[in-house]
Amino acid sequence: MPRLIILARDRSSRQVYISGRMTTIGRNQNNSLVVDRDRVSRKHAMIDWDGARYSIVDIGSRNGTFLNGMRIMQHDLRNGDTITIGDCDLRFLSDVQIAADRSLRLITMPGSLADLQGMPVPA
């Protein structure tokens, strides 16, 4: 199941699973994913599933939505992409073969997901 690993600049982190056709992201409590941070708009962005692929769409945010460091309005998502909204990074994971304990290590690890294949999990 696709998921996001959310890492705020204050080093707090959490993991959320994405379900349904549309996942809205923003400060407002009516969003699917509430990110209550100063630089996040009330209605900031959404992740859309069209049945074949996921995409990230900026929905008129004030500070913009970034994908792998580039400001975007809409873009298809790939496994391992980093979405930046305000001062939070959201790592998109669609690969069900990466275990939850390994996926949490992606928060601070640079490099590609291919680097994780066969990587031992620390005790």
Contacts in CASP RR format, 6 or more apart in sequence:
PFRMAT RR
TARGET T0000
AUTHOR 0000-0000-0000
METHOD contacts of the structure
MODEL  1
MPRLIILARDRSSRQVYISGRMTTIGRNQNNSLVVDRDRVSRKHAMIDWD
GARYSIVDIGSRNGTFLNGMRIMQHDLRNGDTITIGDCDLRFLSDVQIAA
DRSLRLITMPGSLADLQGMPVPA
1 17 0 8 1.000
1 18 0 8 1.000
1 19 0 8 1.000
1 96 0 8 1.000
2 17 0 8 1.000
2 18 0 8 1.000
2 54 0 8 1.000
2 92 0 8 1.000
2 93 0 8 1.000
2 94 0 8 1.000
3 15 0 8 1.000
3 16 0 8 1.000
3 17 0 8 1.000
3 18 0 8 1.000
3 93 0 8 1.000
3 103 0 8 1.000
4 15 0 8 1.000
4 16 0 8 1.000
4 18 0 8 1.000
4 33 0 8 1.000
4 83 0 8 1.000
4 90 0 8 1.000
4 91 0 8 1.000
4 92 0 8 1.000
4 93 0 8 1.000
5 13 0 8 1.000
5 14 0 8 1.000
5 15 0 8 1.000
5 90 0 8 1.000
5 91 0 8 1.000
5 93 0 8 1.000
5 103 0 8 1.000
5 104 0 8 1.000
5 106 0 8 1.000
5 107 0 8 1.000
6 13 0 8 1.000
6 14 0 8 1.000
6 15 0 8 1.000
6 16 0 8 1.000
6 33 0 8 1.000
6 35 0 8 1.000
6 88 0 8 1.000
6 89 0 8 1.000
6 90 0 8 1.000
7 13 0 8 1.000
7 88 0 8 1.000
7 89 0 8 1.000
7 90 0 8 1.000
7 91 0 8 1.000
7 107 0 8 1.000
7 108 0 8 1.000
8 37 0 8 1.000
8 87 0 8 1.000
8 88 0 8 1.000
9 87 0 8 1.000
9 88 0 8 1.000
13 104 0 8 1.000
13 107 0 8 1.000
15 100 0 8 1.000
15 103 0 8 1.000
15 104 0 8 1.000
16 33 0 8 1.000
18 47 0 8 1.000
18 49 0 8 1.000
18 54 0 8 1.000
20 49 0 8 1.000
21 48 0 8 1.000
21 49 0 8 1.000
21 51 0 8 1.000
22 32 0 8 1.000
22 46 0 8 1.000
22 47 0 8 1.000
22 48 0 8 1.000
22 49 0 8 1.000
23 32 0 8 1.000
23 33 0 8 1.000
23 46 0 8 1.000
23 47 0 8 1.000
24 30 0 8 1.000
24 31 0 8 1.000
24 32 0 8 1.000
24 33 0 8 1.000
24 43 0 8 1.000
24 45 0 8 1.000
24 46 0 8 1.000
24 59 0 8 1.000
25 31 0 8 1.000
25 32 0 8 1.000
25 33 0 8 1.000
25 35 0 8 1.000
25 40 0 8 1.000
25 44 0 8 1.000
25 45 0 8 1.000
25 46 0 8 1.000
25 47 0 8 1.000
25 85 0 8 1.000
25 90 0 8 1.000
26 33 0 8 1.000
26 34 0 8 1.000
26 35 0 8 1.000
26 40 0 8 1.000
26 41 0 8 1.000
26 42 0 8 1.000
26 43 0 8 1.000
26 44 0 8 1.000
26 45 0 8 1.000
26 85 0 8 1.000
27 34 0 8 1.000
27 35 0 8 1.000
27 36 0 8 1.000
27 37 0 8 1.000
27 40 0 8 1.000
27 41 0 8 1.000
27 42 0 8 1.000
27 44 0 8 1.000
28 34 0 8 1.000
28 42 0 8 1.000
28 43 0 8 1.000
31 43 0 8 1.000
35 44 0 8 1.000
35 85 0 8 1.000
35 86 0 8 1.000
35 88 0 8 1.000
37 86 0 8 1.000
37 87 0 8 1.000
37 88 0 8 1.000
38 86 0 8 1.000
38 87 0 8 1.000
39 63 0 8 1.000
39 86 0 8 1.000
39 87 0 8 1.000
40 61 0 8 1.000
40 63 0 8 1.000
40 85 0 8 1.000
40 86 0 8 1.000
40 88 0 8 1.000
41 60 0 8 1.000
41 61 0 8 1.000
41 62 0 8 1.000
41 63 0 8 1.000
43 59 0 8 1.000
43 60 0 8 1.000
43 61 0 8 1.000
44 58 0 8 1.000
44 59 0 8 1.000
44 60 0 8 1.000
44 61 0 8 1.000
44 64 0 8 1.000
44 65 0 8 1.000
44 85 0 8 1.000
44 86 0 8 1.000
45 56 0 8 1.000
45 57 0 8 1.000
45 58 0 8 1.000
45 59 0 8 1.000
45 61 0 8 1.000
45 65 0 8 1.000
45 83 0 8 1.000
45 85 0 8 1.000
46 56 0 8 1.000
46 57 0 8 1.000
46 59 0 8 1.000
47 54 0 8 1.000
47 55 0 8 1.000
47 56 0 8 1.000
47 57 0 8 1.000
47 77 0 8 1.000
47 92 0 8 1.000
48 54 0 8 1.000
48 55 0 8 1.000
48 56 0 8 1.000
48 57 0 8 1.000
53 76 0 8 1.000
53 77 0 8 1.000
54 76 0 8 1.000
54 77 0 8 1.000
54 92 0 8 1.000
54 94 0 8 1.000
55 74 0 8 1.000
55 75 0 8 1.000
55 76 0 8 1.000
55 77 0 8 1.000
56 65 0 8 1.000
56 67 0 8 1.000
56 72 0 8 1.000
56 74 0 8 1.000
56 75 0 8 1.000
56 77 0 8 1.000
56 81 0 8 1.000
56 83 0 8 1.000
56 92 0 8 1.000
57 65 0 8 1.000
57 73 0 8 1.000
57 74 0 8 1.000
58 64 0 8 1.000
58 65 0 8 1.000
58 72 0 8 1.000
58 73 0 8 1.000
58 74 0 8 1.000
61 85 0 8 1.000
63 86 0 8 1.000
64 71 0 8 1.000
64 85 0 8 1.000
64 86 0 8 1.000
65 71 0 8 1.000
65 72 0 8 1.000
65 73 0 8 1.000
65 83 0 8 1.000
65 84 0 8 1.000
65 85 0 8 1.000
66 72 0 8 1.000
66 83 0 8 1.000
66 84 0 8 1.000
66 85 0 8 1.000
67 75 0 8 1.000
67 77 0 8 1.000
67 81 0 8 1.000
67 82 0 8 1.000
67 83 0 8 1.000
67 84 0 8 1.000
68 81 0 8 1.000
68 82 0 8 1.000
69 82 0 8 1.000
69 84 0 8 1.000
77 83 0 8 1.000
77 92 0 8 1.000
77 94 0 8 1.000
78 92 0 8 1.000
78 94 0 8 1.000
79 92 0 8 1.000
79 93 0 8 1.000
79 94 0 8 1.000
79 95 0 8 1.000
79 113 0 8 1.000
80 91 0 8 1.000
80 92 0 8 1.000
80 93 0 8 1.000
80 94 0 8 1.000
80 95 0 8 1.000
80 106 0 8 1.000
80 112 0 8 1.000
80 113 0 8 1.000
81 91 0 8 1.000
81 92 0 8 1.000
82 89 0 8 1.000
82 90 0 8 1.000
82 91 0 8 1.000
82 92 0 8 1.000
83 89 0 8 1.000
83 90 0 8 1.000
83 91 0 8 1.000
83 92 0 8 1.000
84 90 0 8 1.000
91 103 0 8 1.000
91 106 0 8 1.000
91 107 0 8 1.000
93 103 0 8 1.000
93 106 0 8 1.000
95 113 0 8 1.000
98 106 0 8 1.000
98 113 0 8 1.000
98 116 0 8 1.000
99 121 0 8 1.000
101 121 0 8 1.000
102 116 0 8 1.000
102 119 0 8 1.000
102 121 0 8 1.000
105 116 0 8 1.000
106 113 0 8 1.000
106 116 0 8 1.000
109 115 0 8 1.000
109 116 0 8 1.000
END
